Amino acid sequence: MRLRVGLAAAAIALCAWCGWVSGYHRTSVAAEVTWGVSTVAVIAGALALAVGRHDAHPLCGWRLEPATHPWPRPGRGGSSRALAGVAAWLALVVVVLTWDVLGIDTGPHQYHLTISALAQAYRPLNAGLLLVWMLLGVGYSAARARAPRSGPGADAFTGSGTPEAGPDEAENRTTLSVGVVGLAAHPGRVAMPGLLLPSSVPVGIAFWVAVPVAAVVIDVAARRSAGRMATGEEFVRFISTAPWAKVLLVAAWLLAGYHLFAR
């Protein structure tokens, strides 16, 4: 009961913080300071998750249980099955990056349809984006902390050694990590000829609101797929198996936050 009350209070405080911070625009001192505070808060949350991933947390007594099943499930490895299981997440990533790149080509007298431009123009969208960005940081930490202690999903993050995966599965994870991190680092690779997006700002806002909704739908479908599809948590662990992939994903998250909320 105490844990639930604490989580509810934290959620209320987080939403209130994002609503207040959304009033500051980029390139201002206040925006940079509040982004720094938000980043420190996420890092503190990640450290708290790391402390409680095996034993009860010394302050509140909770424990973050490891995932019951690794992904891909035992006996369901191989490149074709693994790629099919993460296809929906990869499609969402490609669609988002393509839209954001094409959004730069919005007419000169209209808001660009990129998420950064729309968020700065509309305060509720800016608040929601900050909330999503912070939750992604905490969610990534939780996903890494909940890695299974043994089996294909375990890795050095949990102190359980290297993944016990076959050559095909290990090769597939590395290839997918390269591809996803490459998309994040070079979104222009998925760009198409410009001026293809609608010029309607409401359509642009509707698209970005639909993105987290689509992510939730994919995650719910994955939880009901009996392990054929990867949940969001499993997808994060899957693409960040290699140490360099973890570093690049965290760096991309930090750079995105700085660009969106600080300068």
C-alpha positions in Angstrom: 0.0 0.0 0.0 2.8 2.4 0.9 4.5 1.7 -2.4 1.3 2.4 -4.4 0.8 5.7 -2.6 4.4 6.6 -3.3 4.1 5.8 -7.0 0.9 7.8 -7.2 2.5 10.8 -5.5 5.5 10.5 -7.8 3.3 10.4 -10.9 1.4 13.5 -9.8 4.6 15.3 -9.1 6.1 14.3 -12.4 3.0 15.5 -14.4 3.0 18.8 -12.5 6.7 19.3 -13.1 6.3 18.6 -16.9 3.3 21.0 -17.0 5.3 23.8 -15.3 8.5 23.2 -17.3 6.6 23.3 -20.6 6.2 27.1 -20.1 9.9 27.7 -20.9 11.1 27.8 -24.4 14.4 26.5 -25.7 17.5 28.7 -25.7 16.6 30.3 -22.4 18.5 29.8 -19.1 15.4 28.5 -17.4 14.9 25.9 -20.1 18.5 24.7 -19.8 18.3 24.5 -16.0 14.9 22.7 -15.9 16.2 20.2 -18.5 19.2 19.6 -16.4 17.0 19.0 -13.3 14.9 16.6 -15.3 17.9 14.7 -16.5 19.3 14.4 -13.0 15.9 13.1 -11.8 15.8 10.4 -14.4 19.4 9.4 -13.5 18.4 9.2 -9.9 15.5 7.0 -10.7 17.8 4.8 -12.8 20.1 4.4 -9.9 17.2 3.6 -7.6 16.1 0.8 -10.0 19.7 -0.6 -10.1 19.8 -0.7 -6.3 16.6 -2.6 -6.1 17.0 -5.0 -9.0 18.1 -8.0 -6.9 17.5 -7.3 -3.3 14.9 -5.2 -1.4 15.6 -1.5 -1.7 17.2 -0.2 1.6 14.9 2.8 1.8 11.4 1.6 0.7 11.8 -2.2 0.8 10.6 -2.8 -2.8 12.4 -5.2 -5.2 12.4 -5.1 -9.0 11.8 -8.6 -10.1 13.7 -9.9 -13.1 11.7 -10.9 -16.2 10.3 -14.4 -16.1 11.0 -15.3 -19.7 13.9 -14.2 -22.0 13.3 -13.0 -25.5 13.4 -14.6 -28.0 11.9 -17.5 -26.2 13.9 -20.7 -25.9 13.5 -22.6 -29.1 12.2 -19.6 -31.0 15.4 -18.0 -32.0 16.8 -17.5 -35.4 16.9 -14.4 -37.6 13.5 -14.8 -39.3 11.6 -15.3 -36.1 13.5 -12.6 -34.2 13.0 -10.0 -37.0 9.3 -10.9 -37.2 8.9 -10.5 -33.5 10.3 -6.9 -33.6 9.0 -5.9 -37.0 6.2 -3.8 -35.6 8.7 -1.8 -33.4 11.1 -1.3 -36.3 8.2 -0.1 -38.5 7.2 2.4 -35.9 10.8 3.7 -35.6 11.1 4.1 -39.4 7.7 5.9 -39.7 8.6 8.3 -36.9 12.1 9.1 -38.3 10.7 9.5 -41.8 7.9 11.9 -40.7 10.3 14.0 -38.7 12.8 14.3 -41.6 10.0 15.2 -44.1 8.5 17.6 -41.5 11.4 19.9 -42.1 10.0 20.6 -45.6 6.9 22.3 -44.3 6.1 25.6 -46.1 8.1 28.7 -45.0 5.0 30.4 -43.4 3.9 27.4 -41.4 5.1 25.5 -38.4 7.4 22.6 -39.3 5.7 19.3 -38.6 8.7 18.0 -36.7 8.1 17.2 -33.1 10.6 19.8 -31.9 8.8 22.6 -33.7 5.3 21.6 -32.8 6.2 21.0 -29.1 7.6 24.5 -28.9 4.5 26.0 -30.5 2.0 24.2 -28.3 2.6 24.0 -24.6 0.4 20.9 -23.9 2.4 19.0 -26.5 5.6 20.2 -25.0 4.6 19.0 -21.6 3.5 15.6 -22.9 6.8 15.3 -24.8 8.8 16.0 -21.7 6.8 13.4 -19.8 7.4 10.8 -22.5 11.1 11.6 -22.7 11.5 11.2 -19.0 9.5 8.0 -18.9 11.6 6.6 -21.7 14.7 7.2 -19.7 13.3 5.5 -16.6 11.7 2.7 -18.7 15.0 2.0 -20.4 16.7 1.6 -17.0 13.9 -0.6 -15.7 14.1 -2.8 -18.9 17.8 -3.3 -18.4 17.5 -3.9 -14.7 14.8 -6.6 -15.3 16.9 -8.6 -17.6 16.6 -12.4 -16.8 19.3 -13.6 -14.6 20.1 -16.5 -16.9 19.3 -17.6 -20.4 19.2 -15.7 -23.7 18.0 -12.5 -22.1 20.8 -12.2 -19.5 23.8 -10.1 -20.0 26.6 -8.3 -18.1 24.2 -5.6 -16.8 22.8 -8.1 -14.3 26.1 -9.7 -13.5 25.0 -13.0 -15.1 27.7 -13.2 -17.8 27.3 -13.1 -21.5 24.1 -14.1 -23.2 23.7 -17.8 -23.7 22.5 -17.5 -27.3 23.3 -19.5 -30.4 25.5 -18.1 -33.2 22.5 -17.2 -35.4 20.7 -15.4 -32.5 23.8 -13.5 -31.3 24.6 -12.4 -34.9 21.0 -11.3 -35.4 21.0 -9.2 -32.2 24.2 -7.5 -33.2 22.9 -6.8 -36.7 19.7 -5.4 -35.4 21.5 -3.2 -32.8 23.6 -1.8 -35.6 20.6 -1.1 -37.7 18.5 0.6 -35.0 21.3 2.7 -33.6 22.3 3.7 -37.2 18.7 4.9 -37.8 18.8 7.0 -34.6 22.2 8.5 -35.5 21.5 9.1 -39.2 17.8 9.6 -39.7 18.4 11.0 -43.2 18.9 7.5 -44.4 15.2 6.9 -44.4 14.4 10.2 -45.9 12.2 10.4 -49.0 11.7 13.3 -51.5 10.5 16.4 -49.6 7.1 18.1 -49.6 5.2 14.9 -49.1 3.5 15.6 -45.8 0.2 17.4 -45.4 0.5 21.1 -44.6 -2.0 20.9 -41.7 -0.6 21.5 -38.3 -3.5 19.6 -36.6 -2.6 16.6 -38.7 1.0 16.9 -37.5 -0.1 17.1 -33.9 -2.5 14.1 -34.4 0.4 12.1 -35.8 2.7 12.7 -32.8 -0.1 12.0 -30.3 -0.8 8.7 -32.2 2.9 7.6 -31.9 2.8 6.7 -28.1 -0.7 5.3 -28.6 0.6 3.0 -31.3 3.5 2.0 -29.1 1.0 1.0 -26.3 -1.1 -1.0 -28.9 2.0 -2.9 -30.1 3.1 -3.7 -26.5 -0.4 -4.9 -25.6 -0.5 -7.1 -28.7 2.9 -8.5 -27.9 1.9 -9.4 -24.4 -1.0 -11.5 -25.9 1.2 -13.1 -28.5 2.6 -15.9 -26.3 6.1 -14.7 -27.0 5.9 -14.4 -30.8 6.2 -10.6 -30.6 8.6 -8.6 -28.4 7.1 -6.3 -25.8 8.6 -2.8 -25.5 10.7 -3.9 -22.6 12.0 -6.9 -24.5 12.7 -4.9 -27.7 14.8 -2.5 -25.6 16.9 -5.3 -24.2 17.1 -7.0 -27.5 18.6 -4.0 -29.4 20.9 -3.0 -26.5 22.7 -6.3 -25.9 26.1 -5.0 -27.1 27.8 -2.6 -24.7 28.4 0.0 -27.4 24.7 -0.1 -28.3 23.7 0.8 -24.7 26.2 3.7 -24.8 24.8 5.0 -28.1 21.2 4.7 -27.1 21.8 6.6 -23.9 23.8 9.3 -25.8 20.9 9.6 -28.3 18.4 10.0 -25.5 20.5 12.8 -23.9 21.1 14.6 -27.2 17.4 14.4 -28.1 16.4 15.8 -24.7 18.9 18.7 -25.0 17.7 19.5 -28.5 14.0 19.3 -27.5 14.0 21.1 -24.2 17.2 23.1 -23.7 18.7 24.5 -26.9 
